[in-house]
């Protein structure tokens, strides 16, 4: 009896310890301290014996590593997550995304398609696949994916913004601006101000563009894309020092630095 009680106590102690480590990892991620998150999720993934949870930890570990620019390690972590739970749509979404960013578009679509087989109404996967299709020049398929999201999530701001962005990338800047104005009138969020700022930037309206990205940052100081957009405007207005500081801020908030190297080439080399 005493042995059984001892084993039960040990199980509860282990459970409580893992719960504490998970809370620490989540707090690190929320604070954009990805080095801390990497350490915590690595420890959790290696100690966890429940495969579904282990997959979740490896998946989060991969994302932390990705934010730190450790792409090769991120790949391995996502693959470990998939091995632990081959039915995780979230893992397929991340593998699709990272393959897409690395240029392997067909592999990306393959992973995303498998994710949608598991969760046919996963908005994140449709959003990622639409971006891959757009990068392949298949804007009709990209638009189809975004409209599909609106059939089961009509208020999805990312899908509606994505449709506006498709107009922008197609050269219909006035149409995109009209869509953003409508979206902002309904829900003035940082994502929308940042997106409209990019439209203004393309229209060569730098004053309006800067005002919008500053508004986006004031609403959400941790919105990395807004800092990237601000950097582009500052480069255009001959303020490279401030622009590079904005790039650094975006990276500190989790934007993957390898994606910004063309812009960093404009920065002065620090002595």
C-alpha positions as CSV (number, residue, x, y, z in Angstrom):
1,X,0.0,0.0,0.0
2,X,2.8,2.4,1.0
3,X,4.6,1.6,-2.3
4,X,1.4,2.4,-4.3
5,X,1.0,5.7,-2.5
6,X,4.7,6.5,-3.1
7,X,4.3,5.9,-6.9
8,X,1.1,8.0,-7.0
9,X,2.9,10.8,-5.2
10,X,5.8,10.6,-7.6
11,X,3.4,10.8,-10.6
12,X,1.6,13.9,-9.2
13,X,5.0,15.5,-8.4
14,X,6.1,14.9,-12.0
15,X,2.8,16.2,-13.4
16,X,3.1,19.4,-11.3
17,X,6.7,19.9,-12.3
18,X,5.9,19.6,-16.0
19,X,2.9,22.0,-15.6
20,X,5.3,24.5,-14.0
21,X,7.8,24.1,-16.8
22,X,5.1,24.5,-19.4
23,X,3.9,27.7,-17.8
24,X,7.5,29.1,-17.8
25,X,7.8,28.1,-21.5
26,X,4.5,29.8,-22.4
27,X,5.5,33.0,-20.5
28,X,8.9,33.1,-22.3
29,X,7.1,32.8,-25.6
30,X,4.6,35.5,-24.8
31,X,7.5,37.8,-23.8
32,X,9.3,37.0,-27.1
33,X,12.2,35.5,-25.1
34,X,12.7,32.7,-27.6
35,X,16.0,31.5,-26.2
36,X,14.2,30.9,-22.9
37,X,11.3,29.2,-24.7
38,X,13.7,27.0,-26.7
39,X,15.4,25.8,-23.5
40,X,12.1,25.1,-21.7
41,X,10.3,23.4,-24.6
42,X,13.4,21.3,-25.3
43,X,13.4,20.1,-21.7
44,X,9.6,19.4,-21.9
45,X,9.8,17.5,-25.2
46,X,12.6,15.2,-24.0
47,X,10.9,14.4,-20.7
48,X,7.3,14.0,-21.8
49,X,6.1,10.4,-22.4
50,X,2.5,11.2,-23.6
51,X,3.1,11.4,-27.4
52,X,0.4,14.0,-28.1
53,X,1.9,16.4,-25.5
54,X,5.4,15.6,-26.7
55,X,4.4,16.5,-30.3
56,X,3.0,19.8,-29.0
57,X,6.2,20.6,-27.2
58,X,8.4,19.7,-30.2
59,X,6.1,21.9,-32.4
60,X,6.5,24.9,-30.1
61,X,10.2,24.2,-29.8
62,X,10.5,24.3,-33.6
63,X,8.7,27.7,-33.7
64,X,11.0,29.1,-31.0
65,X,14.0,27.9,-33.0
66,X,12.6,29.4,-36.2
67,X,12.2,32.8,-34.5
68,X,15.8,32.5,-33.4
69,X,16.9,31.9,-37.0
70,X,17.8,28.3,-36.3
71,X,16.0,26.9,-39.4
72,X,17.8,23.5,-39.6
73,X,17.0,22.8,-35.9
74,X,13.4,23.9,-36.5
75,X,13.0,21.4,-39.3
76,X,14.2,18.6,-37.0
77,X,11.9,19.7,-34.2
78,X,8.9,19.8,-36.5
79,X,9.8,16.4,-37.9
80,X,10.0,15.0,-34.3
81,X,6.6,16.6,-33.6
82,X,5.1,14.8,-36.6
83,X,6.7,11.5,-35.6
84,X,5.2,11.8,-32.1
85,X,1.7,12.7,-33.5
86,X,1.1,12.1,-37.2
87,X,-2.4,13.5,-36.8
88,X,-1.4,17.0,-35.7
89,X,-2.7,19.6,-38.1
90,X,-0.7,22.3,-36.4
91,X,2.6,20.4,-37.2
92,X,1.6,20.0,-40.9
93,X,0.8,23.8,-40.9
94,X,4.3,24.7,-39.6
95,X,6.1,22.2,-41.9
96,X,4.1,23.7,-44.8
97,X,5.0,27.2,-43.8
98,X,8.7,26.6,-43.3
99,X,9.0,24.7,-46.6
100,X,7.2,27.5,-48.3
101,X,9.6,30.1,-46.9
102,X,12.6,28.0,-47.9
103,X,11.4,27.8,-51.5
104,X,10.2,24.2,-51.6
105,X,6.7,25.1,-52.7
106,X,5.5,21.7,-53.7
107,X,6.5,20.1,-50.4
108,X,4.8,23.0,-48.7
109,X,1.5,22.4,-50.5
110,X,1.8,18.6,-49.8
111,X,2.1,19.2,-46.0
112,X,-0.7,21.8,-46.0
113,X,-3.0,19.4,-47.9
114,X,-2.4,16.7,-45.4
115,X,-3.2,19.1,-42.6
116,X,-6.5,20.0,-44.2
117,X,-7.4,16.4,-44.5
118,X,-7.2,16.3,-40.7
119,X,-8.9,19.6,-40.1
120,X,-10.9,20.7,-43.2
121,X,-11.8,24.0,-41.5
122,X,-8.4,25.1,-40.3
123,X,-8.1,28.8,-41.2
124,X,-4.4,29.0,-40.6
125,X,-3.6,26.3,-43.1
126,X,-5.8,27.9,-45.8
127,X,-4.0,31.2,-45.1
128,X,-0.6,29.6,-45.4
129,X,-1.6,27.7,-48.6
130,X,-3.0,30.9,-50.1
131,X,0.4,32.6,-49.6
132,X,2.2,29.7,-51.2
133,X,-0.2,29.7,-54.2
134,X,0.3,33.5,-54.5
135,X,4.1,33.0,-54.5
136,X,3.6,30.5,-57.4
137,X,1.6,33.1,-59.3
138,X,-1.6,31.1,-58.8
139,X,-3.6,34.0,-57.5
140,X,-6.9,32.4,-58.5
141,X,-6.2,29.5,-56.1
142,X,-5.0,31.9,-53.4
143,X,-8.2,33.8,-53.6
144,X,-10.2,30.5,-53.6
145,X,-8.5,29.5,-50.3
146,X,-9.2,32.9,-48.7
147,X,-12.9,32.8,-49.8
148,X,-13.1,29.3,-48.4
149,X,-12.2,30.6,-45.0
150,X,-15.0,33.1,-45.2
151,X,-17.5,30.3,-45.7
152,X,-16.9,29.0,-42.2
153,X,-15.4,32.1,-40.5
154,X,-16.9,35.1,-42.2
155,X,-15.3,37.6,-39.8
156,X,-11.8,36.2,-40.2
157,X,-9.7,39.4,-40.4
158,X,-6.7,37.6,-41.9
159,X,-8.7,36.2,-44.8
160,X,-10.3,39.6,-45.5
161,X,-7.0,41.3,-45.3
162,X,-5.5,38.6,-47.5
163,X,-8.0,39.4,-50.2
164,X,-7.1,43.1,-50.0
165,X,-3.5,42.1,-50.2
166,X,-4.2,40.1,-53.4
167,X,-5.6,43.3,-54.9
168,X,-2.5,45.1,-53.8
169,X,-0.1,42.5,-55.3
170,X,-2.1,42.6,-58.5
171,X,-1.6,46.3,-58.8
172,X,-5.1,47.3,-57.8
173,X,-3.9,49.7,-55.1
174,X,-7.0,51.8,-55.1
175,X,-9.1,48.7,-54.7
176,X,-6.9,47.5,-51.8
177,X,-7.1,50.9,-50.2
178,X,-10.8,50.9,-50.4
179,X,-10.9,47.4,-48.7
180,X,-8.6,48.5,-46.0
181,X,-10.6,51.7,-45.3
182,X,-13.7,49.5,-44.9
183,X,-12.0,47.0,-42.6
184,X,-10.5,49.8,-40.4
185,X,-13.9,51.4,-40.1
186,X,-15.3,48.1,-38.8
187,X,-12.4,47.2,-36.5
188,X,-9.4,49.5,-36.2
189,X,-6.7,46.9,-35.4
190,X,-2.9,47.1,-35.8
191,X,-2.8,44.5,-38.6
192,X,-5.1,46.7,-40.7
193,X,-3.2,49.9,-40.1
194,X,0.0,48.2,-41.0
195,X,-1.5,46.8,-44.1
196,X,-3.0,50.1,-45.2
197,X,0.4,51.7,-44.5
198,X,2.0,49.4,-47.0
199,X,-0.6,50.4,-49.6
200,X,0.1,54.1,-49.0
201,X,3.8,53.3,-49.3
202,X,3.2,51.7,-52.7
203,X,1.2,54.8,-53.7
204,X,4.2,56.9,-52.7
205,X,2.3,58.5,-49.9
206,X,5.0,58.2,-47.3
207,X,3.5,60.6,-44.8
208,X,0.3,58.7,-44.6
209,X,2.2,55.4,-44.7
210,X,4.3,56.3,-41.7
211,X,1.3,57.6,-39.8
212,X,-0.5,54.3,-40.3
213,X,2.4,52.1,-39.2
214,X,3.0,54.2,-36.2
215,X,-0.7,53.8,-35.3
216,X,-0.3,50.0,-35.7
217,X,2.7,50.0,-33.4
218,X,0.9,52.2,-30.8
219,X,-1.9,49.7,-30.8
220,X,0.4,46.6,-30.6
221,X,4.1,47.4,-29.9
222,X,4.9,43.7,-30.4
223,X,3.5,43.5,-34.0
224,X,6.8,42.6,-35.8
225,X,5.4,43.2,-39.3
226,X,4.6,46.8,-38.5
227,X,8.2,47.4,-37.5
228,X,9.3,45.9,-40.9
229,X,6.9,48.1,-42.8
230,X,8.2,51.1,-40.8
231,X,11.8,50.3,-41.8
232,X,10.9,50.2,-45.5
233,X,9.3,53.7,-45.2
234,X,12.3,55.0,-43.3
235,X,14.7,53.6,-45.9
236,X,12.7,55.3,-48.6
237,X,12.8,58.6,-46.8
238,X,16.6,58.5,-46.3
239,X,16.6,57.5,-42.7
240,X,18.7,54.4,-42.7
241,X,19.8,54.5,-39.0
242,X,16.2,54.6,-37.8
243,X,15.2,52.0,-40.5
244,X,17.8,49.5,-39.2
245,X,16.7,50.1,-35.7
246,X,13.2,49.1,-36.8
247,X,14.5,46.0,-38.4
248,X,16.3,45.1,-35.2
249,X,13.1,45.6,-33.3
250,X,11.2,43.3,-35.6
251,X,13.8,40.6,-35.2
252,X,13.7,40.9,-31.4
253,X,9.9,40.3,-31.6
254,X,10.3,37.1,-33.6
255,X,10.5,38.1,-37.2
256,X,12.9,35.7,-38.9
257,X,16.1,37.6,-39.7
258,X,17.1,35.6,-42.8
259,X,14.0,37.0,-44.5
260,X,15.2,40.5,-44.0
261,X,18.8,40.1,-45.2
262,X,18.2,42.2,-48.4
263,X,17.1,45.1,-46.2
264,X,19.9,44.6,-43.7
265,X,22.4,45.0,-46.6
266,X,21.4,48.7,-46.5
267,X,22.4,49.0,-42.9
268,X,25.8,50.5,-42.0
269,X,28.4,48.1,-40.8
270,X,28.8,48.6,-37.1
271,X,32.5,49.0,-36.0
